[in-house]
């Protein structure tokens, strides 16, 4: 299992929900953190809590629907002079639930793709270039298990696109120590998932972070949180490496 103590990880959408849990979990394992939310102030609570765990942490604000702000975020992170070894592209948006799917407006797709597909891939490409220089890295992009719900077409389509480009890219790194994976946190009671979701955000752990701890040089897997319920991190990593197959052309969640 990979040792993350002293490494730096970027967590988008870190102020609440799944991202907040990821940040706390990584800090508990000694990982330094770069936290993103729409404003740096939104990360105040999690920033204080992770620093109290003894790690270094900084926060940046960026609206991920704005390409220029994403580029500025990446530039600000570069200016820190730290080596980012782990990236959690967790931030996402569910713009609407359309009870009349045939009335779905184009803006649902436009907003969804900017935040759920374009921003995480801009971040992925940026840090992959740096990871290639060092020969090491972990990138975990957050997908969704939503299926057969045309009421959420914009969201579902943007996540399906993220799945495709992530897994196609991951195939180029399989066998290296740069591991790219997807994670599905399940339907959790977050601002995105809503109050009717069956699972607490805590249930997503350790599944949503397991991709950061694998050490078998396999790239291109989807780690669903439900596959790791009630497991320790060590048990989760063992299951991930032994039982979760590498993507070969069809994603099945």
N, C-alpha and C positions, 0 to 999 in steps of 0.2 A: 504494500500500500504506500502511495506517495506521501512523503512528509511535506506539509505546506507551511510549517512554522518558518517565519521570516520572509516568506514570499509575499508578493503583492497581487491582489485580485481586484478587478473592477466589477462592481455590482450595479447594474442599472435598475431603476425602480426600487431603490433601497429604503425609502422612507416608511414603507408600510407593507403589509401582506407578505407574500412569498419572499420578496427581496429583502425585507427586514429580517425574516427568519434566516435567510441565507447569510446575510452579513453577520448576524450574531453567532451562527454556527461556525462560520469560518474563523471568526475572532477567537472563539473558544478553542480552536485548534492552532492558534498562534499566527494566523495569516493577517498581514497588514491589508488595509482596505482603501480603495477609492470608491466613494459612494456618489451615485447620481440620483437626482430627482429633478422635478421641474424648477425648483429653486434650491439653493444650498440650505436655506433656512429650514426647509421641510425635513432635512436630514439631521436636524439638531438633536433629537432624542436618540436616534440610533448611533450617531457619532459619539455622543457622551457615553453611551452604554458600551460600545466596543472599545473605546479608549480605556474605560475602567477595567477591561479585561487584559490590559497590558500591551495592546498592539498599537501601531501607528495607524492613523486614519485621517483622511481629508474628504471634503464634500464639495461637489460642484453642481451648479444648476444648469439645466439645458432642457429646452422643449424639443423632444425628439421628432416632432412633426415638422420641424424647421431644419432643413438640410444645413443651412449656414450655422445654426447653433450646434448641430452635431459636429461639424468640422471644427468649430471653436472649442468644443469640449475636448476633442482629441488633441488639439494643439495645446490646450492648458494641461492636459495629462502629460504630454510629452515634455512640457516645460518643467515638470516636477523632477525629471531626471531619474525616475525610478523605472525598474524593469518590471513590466506587467506580465506575469506568467499565466494568470488565470483570468478568464473573462466570463462573467455570467450575464448574458443578454436576457434579463428577466422582464424588463419593462414592457408593458403592452396595453392595449386599449380595446374595449368592446364598445363600439360606438352606439349601437342600437339593437333592440330586439323588435323586428318588424312583424307584427301580427298579420299583415297583408304582404307576404313576401314578394308578390308581383309588383308592388309599389316601391320596392327598394330603390332609393335614389343613388345616383352615381357617386355622390359625396361619401356614402358609406364605404365604398371601395377605396376612394382616394385617401380618406383619413386613415383607414385601417392599414393600407399598404405603406403609407409614410412611416407610421410608428412601428408596426408589427413585422414589416419585411425590410424596407429600405434602411431604416436606422440601424437595426442590429447587423445587417450585412455590411454597411459602411464601417461599423465598429470592428466587425470580424476581419474584413480585409486589411484594415489599418494595423491591427495587432498581429495578424498572421505574418505580415512582412517582417516585423521585428522578431517574431518567434522563429522564423526561418533563419535569421542571423545567429540565434543562440542554439537552435536545434531543440528547443523545448517550448511546450505551451499546452494549455488546456482551454478550450472554448466550449461553453455549454449554452445552447440557444433554447429558449423555452417555447414549446409547442402547445397544442391543445388536443384533447381527445374528443372534441365536439364532432359529431357526425350526424348526417341526415336531418339537419335543422336549417332549412333554407331561410328561416326567420333571422338567422345570424350570418347571412351570406358574406358580408364584407369581412367580418372577423374570421370566419372559417377559410375563406379564400386566401386571405393574407397569411394565415398560419400554414396553410397547405403550400403556399409559395415559399415560405421560410423553410419548411421541411425539405422541399425539393432542392433548393440551392444549397442548403446546409449539407445534406447528405451527398450531393454530387461533389461538392468541394471536399468533403471529408474523405472521399475515396482516393484523393490525390495524396493524402497524408497517412493512409493506413500503413502500419509497419514502422512509422517514425515515432519519435517521442513528442510529436505534436498531435494531440488527440482532440478531435472535434465530435461533439455529440449533441443530441436533442434530449430534452427532459420534459415530461408531462407531469405537472404537479397534481393533476386530478381536479375535480370540482370542489373548490374550497371557499369558505366563507370570507372572502376578501371584498374590497370595493368592486373589483371586476366580477367576481363570482356571485356576489349578492348574498343576502341573508338566508336564502332558502337552500344554499348548497349544503350537502350532507357532511362535509369534512371540515374540521378546523384547519387553519393554515399550518399548524404544527405537524399535521399528518404528512405533509410533503417531504419532511426530513426523515431519514437521510437521502431519500431518492433523488431530490433535485440537486444535491451536491455531489453525488457519487462519481459523476464524470470528472470531477476535479481531482479525485483521489486514486483513480485507476492507474496502473503502471504496466499494463501488458502490451502497450503500443498498438492497440486496436482503435481505429477511428471509424466512426460512422454507425453508432448505435443510438437507439432511443431508450432512455431510462425512465420508465413510468413509476411514479412514486408508489403506486399500489403494489408494485412488485417487491417493495422493500419495507412494507409496514412492519413495525415491531422488531426490526432488526437493528443491531448495533452497526456502527459505521464499518467495522471490520467485517462483519457478516455481509453487509450490503455490498462492499467492494468485492468480496469473494463471489457472491452470486452474480454480480455484474460481469465479472471477468469470465466466469464459467458458463453462465446460462443465457446471457442476453446476446443474440446474434448480431453480427455486423450487417448493415443494410446492403441488400444485393439488387435493389431495383424497385421493390414494393414496400411501402411503409404500412405496417399493421399495428395499430394501437389498441 
